[in-house]
């Protein structure tokens, strides 16, 4: 039988005249008073009726104040979630953007919620670039060794902090013409990639499915020489559209037939160049084409039949710009013409489009400005103060629910402005 081991703890001895705080078990008078005040405050908050709590919540600065109250307890969330008790919910958490010095695309919060991509297993010396964003998930391309010879893609959800690394695609002898993310049911998704042969007039359509965890490939001959350029993409049904504004056409990829074709642009009656035209999607699921015509007139066409563009009523942007919505932009000299910068005008260009909310994003004098196409509400969001790196495309991240769930508060900490 093993002998018992007795451990004796040495008694601390304090010098005469000093109280040993480590052995103190009673609260000081000040701590007792503070604890009593906290208990009294908790009792007062719990005693308040729901209608009184609503009055308090409605006086908090939206959206961060209400967001934090909804995360306190189930009762407060129930009160906050009551219909008609909240200010109009924000349409977006904010937007991501590609920023050269940063290995990961930074996030610009516009609703008080800070998101980041620090959970991705990406080497800081290599980094990633954001190529598409849709359905609360991002499609990113890894940089570093092998960037010129293979395509390494990542799909991630910043809210859930989950990611999936796709099988690598060799690209030797080909140019990447398109990389688009297509959300599916639940966690399922597809990724569509189009490659152009450098020495041969062929194209390749490759589609990755999360259900099969594999790539499916098809090839064909290009009917006309196409040169891929950076541009926005839109998903309409089974068709992925990619704007190639420099070459004045829209690339159309049929994911059901795995075929590729070129769609001519509408007759805009103006000079089109990168930045003053964009593509989007209507509420009923039709492709639309936007352009900015002077004096700051937003013109729009809708593709209602194959090859048939129908012009829509133009929208004057100037009347939508006032002090309350865009600040000092409303009286600033702005123009969509690059040449007008020689006359002291600040440039206006397209920055992005959110398919889920029908929101256009502009870059106006280094400000990111949103325009909801249904309500025509314009809002100034964020100023880029880095004069060495002008703003490029923005990738909006739409709101999933309002108020956000408590689990989202834990995963995405609140940013205090």
N, C-alpha and C positions, 0 to 999 in steps of 0.2 A: 504494500500500500504506500503510495508516494506520500512524502511528508508535506503537510500544509505549509504554504508560504504566506507569511503575514507581512504586509507592507504598511509601515507606519509613516504617516504624513507629518512632516515637521511643522510644528506650530510656529506661525510667524510672530516675531517679536518686534513691536514697534518701539521706537525710542520714547522715553518719557515725555509726556506733553503732546504727542502726535496721535491723531486718530487714524487707525488703519482702515482706509477706504475700501480695500479689497475685501474686508470681512464685514462691511456694512450691509445690513439686510433691510433696514428701514429707509424709505424715501425721505429726502430732505423736504422741508416745508414747501420750498419753491416747486419741487417736482410734484408734490401732492396737489398743490393748487393748479398746476398746469394739467395734470391728469384729470382733475375734477372739471376743468374748463372743457377739455376735449370730450369727456363723457356728456357734459351738458350740451355741447354743440351737436354731437351725434344724436342726442335725444330730440333736440329741437328740429334737426333736419328730418328725422324719421317721423316727427309729429306733424310736419307740414303736409297739408292735403295736396293731391296731385295738381290741382289747378294753381295752387301757389307756386309749386315747383316749376310749372310751365312758365309762369310769369318770370321767374328767375332765369330759366334757361333762355327765354326769348330775348333777354337783355344782355346775354353774353356775346362776345365778338364771334361771328361765324367765320370759318367753320370749326376752328380749333377748340373753342370753348365748349361747344355742344359735343364735339367728338370726344373730348376727355370726360365729360359728364356721363356720356353713354357707356363708358368703360368702368364706371365706379361700381355699380351693382345692378342686379336684374331689375329692380324696381325703377331705378333711374333710366335704364335703357328703355323700359316699357313706356315710361312717361315721355322720353325724348322721341320715341318712335311713333307717338300718337299722330294721326293724320292731321295736317294743318298746323302743327305746333312748331315746325321748323322753318327756317328760311329756305329759299330755293336751293336744292342740293347742287354742289359743283359737279360739272360734267366730267372733270378729269382730276386725277391725283396730281398731274403735272406732266412733264415730258422729259424724255431722255434725249441726249445729243452726243454726237461724236466730238471728242475734244482731244487734240493731238498729244499734249503732255501727259494725259491720264491713260493708264493701261486699260481702264474700264470706262465705258460711257457714263458720265455723271448724270444725276437726276436733278431736275429743277422742280421743287414742290410748289404747287399752287393751291393746295387744299390743306396745308398743315401737316402732311404725312411725308416722312422722309423714307425713300426707298434707296437701296443700293445693290450693287452686284458683287459685293465682297465675298459672297459665298461660292462664287464660281471658281473651279480649280484651274485658274489661268496663271501662267507665269507672269510676274510683273514686268519682266524684261521684254516680253512679247506683246501681251495685250490682245484685245479683240476690237472689232468695229461692229457697229449695229447696222444691219442691212434691211430689217423689216420688223414691224410691230403690228400685231393684230390679236384681238381676243384675249387681252391681258397677258400675252406672252411675247417674248422677244426672240428674234432670230439673229444670231451673231456669228461672225466669221473670225476664227482664230488667226493671228498673225504669227510672225516668227519664221523659224526654219521650215522650208518646204512650202512657203506661201505661194510661190510662183508655179509650183508643180502639182499641188493638190489643194482640194477644197475641204477645209475642216470647219464644220458648222456645229453650233450649239443652240438648243432651244431651252429657254428658261422662263420661269414665272417668278418675278421679284416679290410678289405678295406671299406666296407659299414657300419661297426660297428653295425651289426645286429646279432641276435641270436635266437635260438629256443630251448626250454627245452622239452625233450621228456618225455612221461609218464614213471614212474618208473617201473622197472622189478624186482620182487622178485627172489632172487637167493639162497634161503636156500636149502641146500642139493645138490647144483650144483657148478661147476667150470666154469668160463667164459673162453671159448676157443678162441673166436674171436669177435671183434667189428670193423666193417668196414663201411666206408662211401661211398655211390655210388651217384654221381651227376646225375641229370636228366635234362629235358628241362627247361630252365629258372631258376626259383628259386626252382623248385621241386627237391626232393632228396629222397633217401632211406637209411636206416641203417640196416645192417645185423648183428645179434648176434647169436653165437652158444654157447650152454651150454652142458656140460657133467655131467651126474649123478655121484655123488660121491659113492653112494652105489648100484646103478643099472647101467647096461651096456646100457644105453639109451642116445641118444642125442636129443637136441631140437634146431630147427632152428626158429628164430623169425625175422621178417622183418617189420620194421616201414616204412610207406609211408607218406610223407608230404601231399599228396593229400587227404588221408583219415584221417590223424592224429590219426592213430590207429596201433596197433601191430597185425600181423598175425602169427600164430604159427603152427608148425608141429613137430612131433616126430617120432623116429624110433630107431631101435636097432643097436648098434655098432658091426661091424663084427670082430673087433679086439680091444683090450684094447688100448685106446689112452690117453695120458697125455698131457694136454695143456701147452705150454710154450710160452714165449714172442718171437715174430718173425714178420717179415715184411709181408705185404699182397699186393696183386695185383688183379685188377679187369679186367677180359678179357671176354667181352660179358656178359652173364648171370652167369658166374662162378667167385666166389671169391676164390682166392688161398691164403693160409696162410702157410708160411714156419715154420716147427717145426724141427729146425736143431738138437736139442739135441736127438730127437727120430728118426731122419733120414727119414722124410716123409713130404709131402706137403698135407695139408688138403684142400679139394675141396668142396665148397658149391654151389650147383646148386640153384640159387634163383628162377628159373622158376618152377622147380619140388620140391623145398624146401627139397632137399636131401643132404646127406653128405657122402663123401668117402675119402679114403686116396690114395695118388699118390706117388709111390716110386721115390726116387731121382735117377738121372743118375749115372752110374758107373764112378765116378770121378778119380779112381785110386790113391786116396790120403786120408789122414785122415781128416775127416770133423768135425769141432767143431764150436761152436757159434762164429761168427765174421769173419770166412774165407769163408763163402758162403752166397749167397743172391739170391733173385728172382726179376724178372723185366718183362717187356713187350716189344716186338719188335714193329717196326713201323707199320707192317701189322697186329698187334693184336694177337701175339702168346706168350705163356708163355715161359720165358727163365730162365735158372739157371746159376748163376755165382759162380766161386770159384777162389781163389788166390793160385797159385802154385809157389813154388820157382824155379828160382830166380825172384820174382815179375812178374809172368806171369798171366794175366787175361784170364781164360778159360771160355768157354760159351757153353751151350747146348740149343737147341730150341725144344719145344714139338710140333712136326708137326702132330702127330696122337696120339690117346689115348694110353698112355703107351710107345710111341716111342720117345726117345730123340735123336736128331741129333747133333753131335758135330760141332762147328763152328771154324773158324780160330782163334787161340789164339792171344792175344795182349800183347806185351812186354811193361811194364809200364816204365821201366828205360829210354828208348830212348825218351819218351814223357816228361821227367822231365828235364828242363833246368833252368838256372838262371832267365830268364825272366818270366817264368810261375810259378815256385814253390820256387824261392829263394834258400836259403841254404839247402833245402831238397834234391836238386839234387845230392849233394855229401855226404849225410848222410847215415850211415849204417842202412838200413831198412830191415825188414823181416816180413813175415806173420806167421811165426812159433813162438808160445809163448816161446818155449824153447830157442830160439836164443837171448832172452833178457838177458840171463845169459852171453852171449858173447859180450855184449855191443850194440846190435841192438835195434832200436826203432820199436815198433809194428805197423803193417799196418793191418787195418781191414775195413770191410764195415760199412758205416754209414747210407745210405739211397738211395732211388731211386725215381726219379720223372718221372711218367708215361707220363705226357704231353710233356715233352721236351726230354725224353730219356737220362737222365743224371744220372750217378752214383756218389755217394758221398762216399769218403773214410776218415778214420781217420788215419793220418800219423804223428806219433810223436806229438800228441796233436794238430795237424793242421787239419782243415776240408778242403779237396781237392776235387774238382769236375772234372769229366771226361765226356765230351759229346761224346756219343758212335758213332755218325755219323761222326763228324769232328775229333774225337780223340784229341780235345783240352783239355788240363789239366790246371787247375787254382787253386792256393792256395788262400783260402778265409779268414780264421779266425783262430786265435790261442787261445786255452783254457789255460789260465794262472793260473787256480785253480788246484793246484796239489793234493788237498784233494778230489776233485770230478772229476774223469776222464770223458771224453766225452762218451756219449752213442749214441743212434740213433738220427738222425737229420730229421726234417720234412720240406723239401723245399717248398717255396711258390713261384710259378712261376709267371712271368710277364704277365699281362693281355693285355697291349697295349703299344706301344712305338711311340712317347713319351706319358706318362700318361696324362689323361684328366685333365683339370683344376680343376674339382670337386674332383679328387683324391688328388691333391696337397693340397686342403683345409682340407680334412679328414685325410690325412696322411702327417704330416709335414716333410719337408726336413731336413735330418741330415747333418750337415757340418762336414766333416772329418778333 
